[in-house]
Amino acid sequence: DVANYHRVYKPVGILPPDQYISVVLQLTEGCSFNKCTFCSCYRDRHFKIKNQTEFERHILAVKEFLGDGLSLRRTIFLGDANSLVVPMQKLIPLIELIHKYIDVEKLGGLFAFLDGFSGEKKTVQDYRKLKDLGLKKVYIGMESGNDQLLKFLNKPGPAYDALNSVHSIKESGLSVGIIILLGAGGKQYARNHISDTIDIINKMKLDADDL
């Protein structure tokens, strides 16, 4: 089983806790940024967007590997760390390939990470198209609402980038999962980490579908 797993997958780095029993499809490999000081999950590989032929082979290999166990999975998670950063003209055909081989809606829809600091590059219309293709929730690793701490963590932009991304995603009808690093920066940043993060989260206008 271990050998078969490694023929199908590169190491699966991180999943949101509510996605641990998803079908992971590695549309991309690695992380497009890969410089955050707190993360070493993708240091061993370059960021790569699979072409259509590679991704089609991957989908078929995952289906064969899971076998009847596919029916026990609850959702489809698009790996790796930042798969929705893929430009729309490449992303749409890859997602359409998933629909060719898997009943996306029956399995619970598509879920994926997006670096909120890159997320501004997609429009509300882009997110609506992705929603039409089965995307349900976008997970954003904001980590903190404090810009000094984000700089310390080597995140690629200020907290308001993530806030603006959330507003666009929510306007499209998708839900979000916001990830915060508890304790990041230690005592030096604790007070501002808490207060600024609360401030940003309150401005996101989250609802019952969000995490």
Secondary structure, DSSP 8 states (H G I E B T S, - for coil): -HHHHHHH-S------GGGTTSEEEESEES-SS---TT--TTTTS--EE--HHHHHHHHHHHHHHHGGGGGG---EEEESTTGGGS-HHHHHHHHHHHHHHS-TTTTT-EEEE--TTTGGGS-HHHHHHHHHTTEEEEEEEEE-S-HHHHHHTT-SS-HHHHHHHHHHHHHTT-EEEEEE-TTTTHHHHHHHHHHHHHHHHHHT---TT--
